[in-house]
């Protein structure tokens, strides 16, 4: 479920609910071990800032290393929607692209630092 993303980063200004499939090998959320994975979403609903959107199906690449884990999420047209890095110290850096801002409620193209 997409709720995993909000559980990992509760400070995000939006929440999403929907199906998510994750395939990973030795992936360590937050780092500590080298691994990689892929994720795909199906139909979803995201809410934030008093708005609700239904983003398109998305796919992403996940990687982890000794210092943290990273995600690059793309839409069905292969345009990058967001990049995220979660460090071992639980600090999150989230970059929303212009394409991502169009599908995530209440977001603008920007980089958020959440500690």
C-alpha positions in Angstrom: 0.0 0.0 0.0 1.1 3.6 -0.6 0.6 4.2 3.1 4.1 2.7 3.5 5.5 6.0 2.1 3.6 8.0 4.7 4.7 5.7 7.5 8.3 6.1 6.5 8.0 9.9 6.1 5.1 11.1 8.4 6.1 14.8 7.8 5.0 14.8 4.2 2.3 17.4 3.5 0.1 14.9 1.7 -1.0 11.3 2.1 -1.7 8.7 -0.5 -3.8 5.6 -0.5 -3.7 2.9 -3.1 -1.9 -0.2 -4.3 1.9 -0.4 -4.5 4.0 -3.4 -5.5 7.6 -3.4 -4.3 10.3 -5.8 -5.4 13.7 -5.5 -3.7 17.0 -7.2 -3.0 18.8 -6.4 0.2 17.2 -3.0 0.3 17.5 -1.3 3.7 15.0 1.6 4.2 17.1 4.4 5.7 20.4 2.8 4.8 22.9 0.5 6.4 23.1 -2.1 3.6 23.5 -1.9 -0.2 20.5 -2.9 -2.1 18.1 -2.0 -4.9 14.5 -2.4 -5.9 11.6 -1.3 -8.1 8.1 -0.1 -7.2 4.9 0.3 -9.1 1.6 1.9 -8.1 -1.8 1.4 -9.4 -4.9 3.6 -9.0 -4.4 5.9 -6.0 -5.9 8.9 -4.2 -3.7 11.5 -2.7 -4.9 14.3 -0.3 -3.2 17.4 1.1 -3.8 21.2 1.5 -7.5 20.7 1.2 -7.1 19.1 -2.3 -7.6 15.5 -3.5 -6.0 14.1 -6.7 -5.8 10.8 -8.5 -2.2 10.5 -9.7 -1.4 8.3 -12.7 0.2 4.9 -12.2 3.9 5.5 -11.3 7.1 3.4 -11.2 10.2 4.0 -9.3 13.8 2.9 -8.7 15.0 2.3 -5.1 18.5 2.1 -3.8 20.2 1.9 -0.4 23.7 2.2 0.7 25.6 2.7 4.0 24.3 6.3 4.4 20.6 6.1 3.4 18.1 5.1 0.8 16.9 6.9 -2.4 13.8 6.8 -4.6 13.2 8.2 -8.1 9.6 8.1 -9.0 8.3 8.5 -12.6 5.0 8.8 -14.3 3.7 6.6 -17.2 5.3 9.0 -19.7 8.7 8.3 -18.0 9.0 11.9 -16.7 10.4 12.1 -13.2 7.8 13.2 -10.6 10.0 13.2 -7.5 13.3 12.2 -6.0 13.7 11.4 -2.3 16.6 10.6 0.0 16.1 9.2 3.5 19.3 9.3 5.6 20.2 7.0 8.5 19.5 10.0 10.8 15.9 9.9 9.4 16.4 13.2 7.6 14.4 13.3 4.4 15.2 15.4 1.3 12.3 15.4 -1.2 12.4 17.1 -4.6 9.1 17.5 -6.4 9.5 18.2 -10.1 7.1 20.4 -12.2 5.5 17.2 -13.5 5.2 15.9 -9.9 3.6 19.1 -8.7 0.9 18.6 -11.3 -0.2 15.3 -9.7 0.5 15.7 -6.0 -2.1 17.8 -4.1 -1.0 21.2 -2.8 2.6 20.8 -4.0 4.8 23.1 -6.1 8.1 22.2 -7.8 10.5 22.5 -4.9 12.8 20.7 -2.5 11.7 19.9 1.1 14.0 19.1 3.9 12.2 17.2 6.7 14.0 16.2 9.9 
